[in-house]
Each structure stands twice: as structure tokens, then as C-alpha cells.
Amino acid sequence: QSIYLGFRFFDSIGYNENWYVDNIRVFGGDGSSYANPCGNFTGYNVFQAGSNVGFSETNSFIVTGLTNNVDYCFSVTAVYEEGESASSASACLAPLDPFQITQSSFRDTLDPIAGEYSVFEFSLINSDTANHDFHFSSDVLIEPTAENTLLSDDFNTGASANFFDSEGIWTIGTVDDANGTYLGYPIDSDGSFFFWNDGADPYYYNYTSTSPILQSQAIPYDGSGPVFFILDMYYPQPYGGCSSGGSYSEDASIVVSTDNGANWTVVDSTFRTAVTWSGYYAYDNTEANWHTLMYNITSYIEPGIFNVGIHYDDCGGNWSSGIGVDNLQVIQGDETNWLSWERLSGEIISGDTMSMSLSMMPQQDQN
């Protein structure tokens, strides 16, 4: 006589969520003779450089009093009522400062007469177990005023005459309008904003290629003074860019045109605003947050007219996530506004490394 056991996973609508089977037992009779072959587990002994530094009933243990950037080696044994296991292999790691910036000193030595730029690329690293807000400020960063603002819009009226998408894909709405099955938007959003939620359709039958540009109206420029593009951005990009070849990948970029949108030049495409992702969903929707971005676009434009834009691309029809932008401003400065900081503020999640960029444009001899 034979007994067959089976486990079936059925996904009726194609979400393909994970599932698990564990601790399967098959007994003869009533199971009263079953004995646990592993013994009665009680916890772990933790060893640092061979010396016992503590005991834990869970699979985590905190060691204090360590020095940053010094290697420490640890191993564990499993403890049972019947005895103790052999020691595990040793693992060596060095603790780090939980919040790091890979470059903290910047010096421009270029010729101000030549109008050259210094661009510094570096990283912001959060090695902590908690998320952290960040904000960078300087006396020489431009602040928007009525006098220096060439174009701006917060979209809170629910419409915009300053920014548009000729394809009609980008949409103005609130958080409730923007949220979809998989991607949620920052709950503290101020009124309305422009968004495209590429994964809003929970079945996504069509796989239509989506590559719209949200662009400004043509902006006159007389060639005097630096011009900055400032905006709030939400773009978690949980599955990476188009170059990865992934089925859910996507790209986005800040772009500029000098021929009223006939051609576009990419200014930046590295502004991912990460949230912790688990499978197909954000692990914690409250992590969703806006990052304030700032770009000196002077080198991309010339006297006449120009347009700024945000280009979103789902890589030829991927079932991707989406994007949101708000509070778009184009500002013209003077010789005192020689510094721009690409990512001014936002939140960096635990374990994330965020690309940063700082540009110096010497307007006078002040290296």
C-alpha cells in the first residue's frame, strides 16, 4: 500500500506570489513514537575571536564597544538541551560609521574667464539599520524669488499651462489618484503633482511601449547668469534600469532642449529615490518620499529659448513601476550663485548607497 503527498500552487490571475512549505512530517501509527532528530534547541553561543561574548535565543545578536573600520571575527555554535554543536565558520567584518559621505572637501581650480565647470561625483551611504532624512544647504545656493524665477508650477490647481505631455500620458492628480496595485506615492504629498504609474493596471495585458516627456513651455534666455532647474522627484525604480534587461526595468532622466522639443539632451539619469522592496511591493509604504533635485543647466542651453523636461521610459513595454514630480522651478541666478547640489534633500533608506553630484561654476575669481 502506498500513500502519496502533494502540494499544489495555483495562481489564477498571474501575480505569482511566493509560497513556502516547511516542517513536513509523516508518521506511522499515531505518531507517538516520533523523536526530534535534531534535539531540543535552546539558542546560540556567540564567539568573538574564539571567546564567548554572549548567548542569543534568536538568530541575531548585538555586540557593542567596537571601533569603526577595524575587522572583528565571529562564529556561533547551536546549543541544545542535549549538548552543543561544532563551531560555525568564522565571519569577519569591520563596523562602519552609520552615515557616510564619500567626499567632504571640494575645491575648484578652473579658470573663471573660460567659464569652465568642476563636477564632483560621490556617494551618500547609510549603513545604519534605520532610515535617515538628509538636507544640504549653503549660502551660495540660489533661493527662488519672484524676481529670479523664469517658470514654476506646483500643480495644486489640478492643471498646468507651464508643463505638458504631448502624448497625454503624464497625469496631474493626488496621492489617491496616483496610487496603484504595486506602487504607492508619498503620503505627505502637497496637493496635486504630475505622475505616471506604469504598473497601475493589475493585469497589464497590452505591454504598450511608454516613453513620454513632461516638458515645459519654451523659456526665453538672454544668456546672462546661470540657470537652474529645481524639482521634487519620486522615482523608486525597484527593478533597475533598461540596461539590466529585466522584465520590470525602467529609465527616467532630466532632459533639456534648445529647439522647442525637437531634440533632447540628457542632464542626469541617476536620481533613483529608493524604497525597501519586497517581492512585487514596497516593504513599507511610509518610506515613499520626495527628493528635491537641483541642476545647473547653463552649459546645456544658449541665448534664445530652451525647454526643460522629465523623460520616463518603460523600456519598450515593460510592466514597470512609475514616477512622480512636483514643484518644478526654473531659476536664473547671478555671479554669486556658482554652486549647485544635485540632490538637496530627501530620505535615504537603510543599507542604501545614493549617487550625489556637486557642480561649481566659477563666475568670478573665488577658487
Stockholm file with secondary structure:
# STOCKHOLM 1.0

chainA/1-367         QSIYLGFRFFDSIGYNENWYVDNIRVFGGDGSSYANPCGNFTGYNVFQAGSNVGFSETNSFIVTGLTNNVDYCFSVTAVYEEGESASSASACLAPLDPFQITQSSFRDTLDPIAGEYSVFEFSLINSDTANHDFHFSSDVLIEPTAENTLLSDDFNTGASANFFDSEGIWTIGTVDDANGTYLGYPIDSDGSFFFWNDGADPYYYNYTSTSPILQSQAIPYDGSGPVFFILDMYYPQPYGGCSSGGSYSEDASIVVSTDNGANWTVVDSTFRTAVTWSGYYAYDNTEANWHTLMYNITSYIEPGIFNVGIHYDDCGGNWSSGIGVDNLQVIQGDETNWLSWERLSGEIISGDTMSMSLSMMPQQDQN
#=GR chainA/1-367 SS CCCCCCCCCCCSSSCCCCCCCCCCCCCSTTSTTCCCTTCCEEEEEEEETTEEEEEESSSCCCCCSCCTTCCEEEEEEEEETTEECCCCCCEEECCCCSEEESCCCCCCCSCGGGTCCEEEEEEEEECSSSCEEEECCCTTSCCCCTTTEEEEECCTTSCCSSEECTTSCSEEECHHHHCCSSCCCCTTCCSCEEEEETTCSSSCCSCCCCCCEEEECCEEECSCSCEEEEEEEECCCTTCCGGGCCTTCCEEEEEEESSTTSSCEEEECCCCCCCCEETTEESCGGGCCCEEEEEECGGGCCSEEEEEEEEEECTTTCCCCEEEEEEEEEEECCTTCCEEESEEEEEECTTCEEEEEEEECCSSSCC
#=GC SS_cons         CCCCCCCCCCCSSSCCCCCCCCCCCCCSTTSTTCCCTTCCEEEEEEEETTEEEEEESSSCCCCCSCCTTCCEEEEEEEEETTEECCCCCCEEECCCCSEEESCCCCCCCSCGGGTCCEEEEEEEEECSSSCEEEECCCTTSCCCCTTTEEEEECCTTSCCSSEECTTSCSEEECHHHHCCSSCCCCTTCCSCEEEEETTCSSSCCSCCCCCCEEEECCEEECSCSCEEEEEEEECCCTTCCGGGCCTTCCEEEEEEESSTTSSCEEEECCCCCCCCEETTEESCGGGCCCEEEEEECGGGCCSEEEEEEEEEECTTTCCCCEEEEEEEEEEECCTTCCEEESEEEEEECTTCEEEEEEEECCSSSCC
//
